[in-house]
């Protein structure tokens, strides 16, 4: 008896689907462990937070790093997610030939409202498996920033992070790799946008 299994795509096959026009930017699809996943539409609070976050990071870090907003990263587990924000080493031009690999990435940030469960489980496991050292979740409903660090694999072969720190909206947090750069979280959770 044959079991029904989904068709999984390699990253090269995924890129070929895009080249052939089967997938377009408007489809809002990302490749997660070989499966095509429809991304959730972003609401106004998410969009405002993303815009403020990218602007703040640019002011704090300037040309010391690459700040990418909602662009793909290439992971070894047949995944090409599009996090809300990625801070990567080097210069923008370093990524003309390929998206950032895990060893290029200093920080991945997901802004979560409707996707909080997905970001705290599937995305967290995905980034930990890839060895991403620092993963932030900007939790809009609770007005908190979750900082996950120290990726590991447990005895049941599940991937997660050993450390989880919570920062409140009235605090500041140091950006990994740039301890002199403090992000004021009160800017990410404006009262009027989240009320």
RABELCOR-V448514 format. One line per field, one symbol per residue. ss: DSSP state (H for helix, E for strand, - for the rest). phi: phi as a letter, one per 30 degrees, with the letter a starting at -180 (. if undefined). burial: b if it has 16 or more other ideal C-beta (glycine too) atoms within 10 Angstrom, else e. Layout:
BEGIN
ss: ???
phi: ???
burial: ???
END
This chain:
BEGIN
ss: ----------HHHHHHHHH-----HHH-EEEE--EEEE-----HHHHHHHHHHHHHHHHHHHHH-EEEE----EE---EE----EEEE---HHHH-----EHHHEEEEEEEE---HHHHHHHHHHHHHH----EEEEEE----EEEEEEEEEE-----EEEEEEEEEE---EEEE--EEEEEEEHHH---HHHH-
phi: .cddbddccdedddddddedidbbeddhcbcbhicdcddddcddedddddddddddddddchcdacccchcdbccdchbbdbddbbcbdibeddcddadeceddccacbccbbdceddddbddeddddediddbbccddddchbccccbidabddciccabdcbcccddcccbddeibddcccdddddbdeddcd
burial: eeeeeeeebebeebeeeeeeeebeeeeebbbbbbebeeeeebeebbebbbeebbebbeebbeeebbbbbebbbbbeebbbbbbbbbbbeeeeeebeeebbebebbbbbbbbbbebbebbbeebbbbbbbbebbbbbbbbbeebbbbbbbebeeeeeeebbbeeeeebebeeebebbebeebebebeebbeeeebe
END
